[in-house]
Amino acid sequence: MDAVHDARRLAILVLGCWLVLLAAACLPAQPASAPLVGGFLADNRPHELVFLDLSEPAEPERRADSRSITGALTIATVDDDRGPRVDTVEVRGTSARGDSLTLSADRFLGRPDATLTLARTGQDVTLSLPSDAGEPQSLPLGAATADEFNALLGAWAAEADVARRERASSLSRAADERRATADLDRALADVRTSTRRIADLAADARNAVIAEEVQLQSLAGFVLQLKRDAARDAESLDARCSVARFRRQNGDRTSLESAFAAQRSKLADPIERLETELSSGRRGVALARERRRQLDEAHVTASSEADLDAGAPPDEQRALEAHATAAEGTRRTLDTVRRTDGELRTRTGELLNEGRAILADTSNPDECKPRLPEPEALTPSPSP
């Protein structure tokens, strides 16, 4: 009875083992790790975008012990001035496992050949590649498509373009402010020059008045001498009508007209120059104020980061005030000069007329005509 029971238990145990082996044989084989194919992206903006696109051959070309992988590595940068730049190199490699892949590139970073390693640890994928200096560097990658890479690159380029336009606009505004500052400086320099010229021309006008007064005194002395000569009534008719007397009087007449002609032009030119400079100074002051307004506008719109000198308003104010003071004083001087000039002209005309009259009286040609002797009176003859 015990033997039968033991045999039954052994049979059940053998049947159980056979069923376990059969179930194990019927289970599907455990697949190897998925190959490293597809798109991988490293977003290292603002330095670069790195996109690795890998694929494996079609089913008939696969081998059981290894996988042939091909693809392209794209490195994109965006220059602040020139925009985006995209460099793409072809890569290829063979992988026996799905978590590691060695790739070779023929012209990576100017080298005839370069080796890149792609490794996966869990959900993390890392690309090891040489740097510009030749030292290895690692880039963490994330899964991405070519469309996602292109979208990121486009957005980056658009941001750089906006920043470039803003920078250009800021530089343009800064240049406008510098030009406005230079224009104001030139206008103020003209105002200062006009201030000096006004003072110099006012001095010239005052000197001309003094010169005209001196010349008027000379003319008055000349006319006085004519009077003295004309008062010599004691001279004989022969002396008054001599050739020498006529020559001297003709010389006096020429000297009188010459002195008058010189006297008339003495103040006309200084007054005209002074009036011209006062008008020019008014325009210069108006231009300087307009340049200040333009500079203020440019300063408001200029970039706050620009290191610009908007001029020195106190110096500007002093220049304008100095010109206003000089112009006001010069206008008073000009009024005095005009009034004095009128008085001198009147006195000069009076002296000229007086001299002409004296010469006309002392050179009466009728006085010097030869006189015929008076006919003798006829006496009646005595009658025979």
C-alpha positions as CSV (number, residue, x, y, z in Angstrom):
1,M,0.0,0.0,0.0
2,D,2.8,2.4,0.8
3,A,4.7,1.3,-2.3
4,V,1.8,2.2,-4.5
5,H,1.4,5.6,-2.8
6,D,5.1,6.4,-3.3
7,A,5.0,5.4,-6.9
8,R,2.0,7.7,-7.5
9,R,3.8,10.6,-5.9
10,L,6.8,10.1,-8.1
11,A,4.7,10.0,-11.2
12,I,3.1,13.3,-10.2
13,L,6.5,14.9,-9.6
14,V,7.8,13.7,-13.0
15,L,4.7,15.0,-14.7
16,G,5.1,18.4,-13.0
17,C,8.7,18.7,-14.1
18,W,7.8,17.8,-17.6
19,L,5.0,20.4,-17.7
20,V,7.5,23.1,-16.3
21,L,10.0,22.3,-19.1
22,L,7.3,22.3,-21.7
23,A,6.0,25.7,-20.5
24,A,9.5,27.1,-20.5
25,A,10.0,25.8,-24.1
26,C,6.8,27.4,-25.2
27,L,7.6,30.9,-23.8
28,P,8.9,33.5,-26.5
29,A,12.6,34.3,-26.5
30,Q,13.6,37.5,-24.6
31,P,14.5,40.2,-27.1
32,A,17.8,42.1,-27.1
33,S,18.0,45.8,-26.2
34,A,16.4,48.1,-28.8
35,P,19.1,49.6,-31.2
36,L,20.3,53.2,-30.8
37,V,18.5,54.6,-33.9
38,G,16.3,57.6,-34.4
39,G,16.8,61.3,-33.7
40,F,18.7,62.7,-30.7
41,L,19.1,66.3,-29.8
42,A,21.4,68.4,-27.5
43,D,20.1,71.9,-26.9
44,N,23.1,74.0,-25.9
45,R,21.9,77.4,-26.9
46,P,23.2,80.0,-27.1
47,H,26.3,78.1,-28.2
48,E,25.0,75.3,-30.4
49,L,22.3,72.8,-31.3
50,V,23.5,69.2,-32.0
51,F,21.2,66.8,-33.8
52,L,22.1,63.2,-34.4
53,D,19.9,61.2,-36.8
54,L,20.7,57.4,-37.0
55,S,19.0,54.6,-38.9
56,E,19.8,50.9,-39.6
57,P,19.5,49.0,-42.9
58,A,16.4,47.3,-44.1
59,E,15.5,43.8,-42.7
60,P,17.4,41.7,-45.4
61,E,20.7,43.4,-44.6
62,R,20.6,42.9,-40.9
63,R,22.9,40.4,-39.3
64,A,22.1,38.4,-36.2
65,D,25.4,39.2,-34.4
66,S,25.7,43.0,-35.2
67,R,23.9,46.0,-36.6
68,S,25.2,48.4,-39.2
69,I,24.2,52.0,-38.3
70,T,24.4,55.1,-40.6
71,G,23.2,58.6,-40.2
72,A,24.2,62.3,-39.9
73,L,25.5,64.6,-37.2
74,T,24.3,68.2,-37.5
75,I,25.8,71.1,-35.5
76,A,24.0,74.4,-35.9
77,T,25.1,77.8,-34.5
78,V,23.6,81.3,-34.9
79,D,26.0,84.2,-35.4
80,D,24.8,87.6,-34.1
81,D,25.5,89.3,-37.4
82,R,25.5,86.6,-40.1
83,G,22.6,84.4,-38.9
84,P,22.4,80.6,-38.7
85,R,25.2,78.3,-39.8
86,V,24.6,74.5,-40.2
87,D,27.4,71.9,-40.6
88,T,26.4,68.3,-41.3
89,V,28.7,65.3,-41.4
90,E,27.9,61.7,-42.3
91,V,28.5,59.1,-39.6
92,R,28.5,55.3,-39.7
93,G,29.2,52.5,-37.3
94,T,28.4,48.9,-36.2
95,S,26.8,47.9,-33.0
96,A,26.7,44.4,-31.4
97,R,24.6,45.7,-28.5
98,G,21.8,48.1,-28.4
99,D,23.1,50.3,-25.5
100,S,26.4,51.3,-27.1
101,L,27.5,52.5,-30.5
102,T,30.8,53.7,-32.0
103,L,30.6,56.0,-34.9
104,S,33.2,57.3,-37.3
105,A,33.1,60.6,-39.2
106,D,35.4,61.5,-42.1
107,R,35.5,65.3,-41.8
108,F,34.4,66.2,-38.3
109,L,36.0,69.5,-37.1
110,G,38.4,69.5,-40.0
111,R,39.9,66.1,-39.0
112,P,40.4,63.4,-41.7
113,D,38.6,60.9,-39.3
114,A,37.0,61.1,-35.9
115,T,35.5,58.7,-33.5
116,L,32.2,59.3,-31.7
117,T,30.6,57.2,-29.1
118,L,26.9,56.9,-28.3
119,A,25.9,55.2,-25.1
120,R,22.6,54.6,-23.3
121,T,22.2,54.1,-19.6
122,G,18.6,53.5,-18.7
123,Q,16.6,56.4,-20.2
124,D,19.7,58.7,-20.6
125,V,21.7,58.8,-23.9
126,T,25.1,60.4,-24.0
127,L,27.2,61.4,-27.1
128,S,31.0,61.5,-26.6
129,L,32.9,63.5,-29.2
130,P,36.2,65.4,-29.5
131,S,36.1,69.2,-28.9
132,D,37.8,71.9,-30.9
133,A,40.9,71.4,-28.8
134,G,40.8,67.6,-29.4
135,E,39.8,66.7,-25.8
136,P,36.7,64.5,-25.4
137,Q,33.5,66.0,-24.3
138,S,30.1,64.5,-23.5
139,L,26.7,65.8,-24.5
140,P,23.5,64.5,-23.0
141,L,20.9,63.9,-25.7
142,G,17.2,63.6,-25.7
143,A,14.9,62.0,-28.3
144,A,13.8,64.4,-31.0
145,T,12.7,64.5,-34.6
146,A,14.2,66.5,-37.4
147,D,11.1,68.7,-37.4
148,E,11.7,69.6,-33.8
149,F,15.3,70.3,-34.4
150,N,14.4,72.6,-37.4
151,A,11.7,74.4,-35.2
152,L,14.3,75.1,-32.5
153,L,16.8,76.3,-35.0
154,G,14.2,78.6,-36.6
155,A,13.2,80.1,-33.3
156,W,16.8,80.6,-32.3
157,A,17.5,82.4,-35.6
158,A,14.4,84.5,-35.3
159,E,15.4,85.6,-31.8
160,A,18.9,86.4,-33.0
161,D,17.4,88.4,-35.9
162,V,15.2,90.4,-33.5
163,A,18.2,91.1,-31.3
164,R,20.3,92.1,-34.3
165,R,17.7,94.6,-35.5
166,E,17.3,96.0,-32.0
167,R,21.1,96.3,-31.7
168,A,21.3,98.0,-35.1
169,S,18.5,100.3,-34.1
170,S,20.2,101.1,-30.9
171,L,23.5,101.8,-32.7
172,S,21.6,104.0,-35.2
173,R,20.0,106.0,-32.3
174,A,23.3,106.3,-30.6
175,A,24.9,107.6,-33.9
176,D,22.0,110.1,-34.2
177,E,22.7,111.4,-30.8
178,R,26.4,111.7,-31.5
179,R,25.6,113.6,-34.7
180,A,23.2,115.8,-32.9
181,T,25.8,116.5,-30.2
182,A,28.4,117.4,-32.9
183,D,25.9,119.6,-34.7
184,L,25.2,121.4,-31.4
185,D,28.9,121.8,-30.7
186,R,29.4,123.3,-34.1
187,A,26.4,125.7,-33.7
188,L,27.7,126.8,-30.3
189,A,31.2,127.3,-31.7
190,D,29.6,129.6,-34.4
191,V,27.8,131.5,-31.7
192,R,31.0,132.0,-29.8
193,T,32.8,133.1,-32.9
194,S,30.0,135.5,-33.7
195,T,30.3,136.9,-30.2
196,R,34.0,137.7,-30.7
197,R,33.3,139.1,-34.2
198,I,30.6,141.4,-32.9
199,A,33.0,142.8,-30.3
200,D,35.7,143.3,-32.9
201,L,33.4,144.9,-35.4
202,A,32.0,147.2,-32.7
203,A,35.5,148.3,-31.9
204,D,36.1,148.9,-35.7
205,A,33.0,151.0,-35.9
206,R,34.1,153.1,-32.9
207,N,37.5,153.5,-34.4
208,A,35.9,154.6,-37.7
209,V,33.9,157.2,-35.8
210,I,37.1,158.5,-34.2
211,A,38.9,158.6,-37.7
212,E,35.9,160.4,-39.2
213,E,36.0,163.0,-36.4
214,V,39.7,163.5,-37.0
215,Q,39.1,163.9,-40.7
216,L,36.2,166.3,-40.1
217,Q,38.5,168.4,-37.9
218,S,41.0,168.4,-40.8
219,L,38.3,169.5,-43.2
220,A,37.1,172.2,-40.8
221,G,40.7,173.4,-40.6
222,F,41.0,173.4,-44.4
223,V,37.8,175.5,-44.7
224,L,39.0,177.8,-42.0
225,Q,42.1,178.4,-44.0
226,L,40.0,179.2,-47.1
227,K,38.2,181.8,-45.1
228,R,41.4,183.4,-44.0
229,D,42.6,183.5,-47.6
230,A,39.4,185.0,-48.8
231,A,39.5,187.7,-46.1
232,R,42.6,189.2,-47.6
233,D,40.9,192.2,-49.1
234,A,44.1,194.2,-49.2
235,E,45.5,192.1,-52.0
236,S,45.8,193.8,-55.3
237,L,43.7,192.9,-58.2
238,D,46.8,191.6,-59.9
239,A,47.6,189.3,-57.0
240,R,44.1,188.0,-56.9
241,C,44.0,187.4,-60.6
242,S,47.5,185.9,-60.9
243,V,48.1,182.5,-62.5
244,A,49.5,181.2,-59.3
245,R,46.4,182.2,-57.4
246,F,44.2,180.3,-59.9
247,R,46.3,177.2,-59.6
248,R,46.2,177.3,-55.8
249,Q,42.5,177.7,-55.8
250,N,42.1,174.8,-58.2
251,G,44.2,172.7,-55.9
252,D,42.1,173.8,-53.0
253,R,38.9,172.8,-54.8
254,T,40.4,169.3,-55.6
255,S,41.5,168.8,-52.0
256,L,38.1,169.9,-50.7
257,E,36.2,167.4,-52.9
258,S,38.7,164.6,-52.2
259,A,38.4,165.1,-48.4
260,F,34.6,165.0,-48.7
261,A,34.7,161.8,-50.8
262,A,37.0,160.1,-48.2
263,Q,34.8,161.3,-45.4
264,R,31.6,159.8,-46.9
265,S,33.0,156.2,-47.1
266,K,34.6,156.1,-43.6
267,L,31.7,154.6,-41.6
268,A,29.6,152.9,-44.3
269,D,31.6,149.7,-44.4
270,P,32.0,149.2,-40.6
271,I,28.2,149.8,-40.0
272,E,27.3,147.3,-42.8
273,R,29.6,144.6,-41.5
274,L,28.3,145.1,-38.0
275,E,24.7,144.8,-39.1
276,T,25.5,141.7,-41.2
277,E,27.2,140.1,-38.2
278,L,24.3,140.9,-35.9
279,S,21.9,139.2,-38.3
280,S,24.2,136.2,-38.7
281,G,24.5,135.9,-34.9
282,R,20.7,135.9,-34.5
283,R,20.5,133.0,-37.0
284,G,23.3,131.2,-35.2
285,V,21.6,131.5,-31.9
286,A,18.3,130.2,-33.5
287,L,20.2,127.3,-35.0
288,A,21.9,126.4,-31.7
289,R,18.5,126.3,-30.0
290,E,17.2,124.1,-32.8
291,R,20.2,121.8,-32.4
292,R,19.6,121.6,-28.7
293,R,16.0,120.6,-29.4
294,Q,17.1,117.9,-31.8
295,L,19.7,116.6,-29.3
296,D,17.1,116.4,-26.6
297,E,14.9,114.3,-28.9
298,A,17.8,112.1,-29.9
299,H,18.7,111.7,-26.3
300,V,15.2,110.5,-25.3
301,T,15.2,107.9,-28.1
302,A,18.8,106.8,-27.7
303,S,19.7,103.5,-26.0
304,S,20.1,103.9,-22.3
305,E,23.2,101.6,-22.5
306,A,25.0,104.0,-24.9
307,D,27.8,105.9,-23.2
308,L,27.2,109.3,-24.7
309,D,28.0,112.9,-23.8
310,A,24.9,115.0,-24.5
311,G,26.9,118.2,-24.1
312,A,27.3,120.6,-21.2
313,P,24.1,122.6,-20.8
314,P,25.8,125.1,-18.4
315,D,28.5,125.9,-21.0
316,E,25.8,126.1,-23.7
317,Q,23.8,128.5,-21.6
318,R,26.8,130.7,-20.9
319,A,27.6,130.9,-24.6
320,L,24.1,132.0,-25.5
321,E,24.0,134.5,-22.6
322,A,27.4,135.9,-23.6
323,H,26.2,136.4,-27.2
324,A,22.9,138.0,-26.0
325,T,24.9,140.5,-23.8
326,A,27.3,141.3,-26.6
327,A,24.6,141.7,-29.2
328,E,22.6,144.0,-26.9
329,G,25.6,146.2,-26.2
330,T,26.6,146.2,-29.9
331,R,23.1,147.3,-30.9
332,R,23.4,150.3,-28.5
333,T,26.9,151.0,-30.0
334,L,25.4,150.7,-33.5
335,D,22.7,153.2,-32.6
336,T,25.3,155.6,-31.3
337,V,27.5,155.1,-34.3
338,R,24.6,155.8,-36.7
339,R,23.6,158.9,-34.8
340,T,27.2,160.1,-34.7
341,D,27.6,159.3,-38.4
342,G,24.5,161.3,-39.3
343,E,25.8,164.3,-37.3
344,L,29.2,164.0,-38.9
345,R,27.7,163.7,-42.4
346,T,25.6,166.8,-41.7
347,R,28.6,168.8,-40.5
348,T,30.7,167.5,-43.4
349,G,28.1,168.7,-45.9
350,E,28.0,172.1,-44.2
351,L,31.7,172.5,-44.4
352,L,31.8,171.3,-48.0
353,N,29.1,173.8,-49.0
354,E,30.9,176.5,-47.1
355,G,34.2,175.7,-48.8
356,R,32.7,175.6,-52.2
357,A,31.1,179.0,-51.6
358,I,34.4,180.5,-50.5
359,L,36.1,179.2,-53.6
360,A,33.3,180.4,-55.9
361,D,33.6,183.9,-54.4
362,T,37.3,184.1,-54.5
363,S,37.6,182.9,-58.1
364,N,35.2,185.2,-59.8
365,P,36.3,185.1,-63.4
366,D,34.6,188.4,-64.2
367,E,36.9,190.2,-61.8
368,C,40.0,189.2,-63.7
369,K,38.8,190.0,-67.2
370,P,40.8,192.7,-68.9
371,R,38.9,196.0,-68.9
372,L,38.7,198.3,-71.9
373,P,39.5,201.9,-71.3
374,E,36.6,204.2,-71.0
375,P,36.1,206.4,-74.1
376,E,37.0,210.0,-73.6
377,A,34.1,212.5,-73.4
378,L,33.6,214.4,-76.6
379,T,33.7,218.2,-76.3
380,P,31.9,220.4,-78.8
381,S,34.1,222.2,-81.3
382,P,34.0,226.0,-81.2
383,S,32.0,227.4,-83.9
384,P,33.9,229.2,-86.5
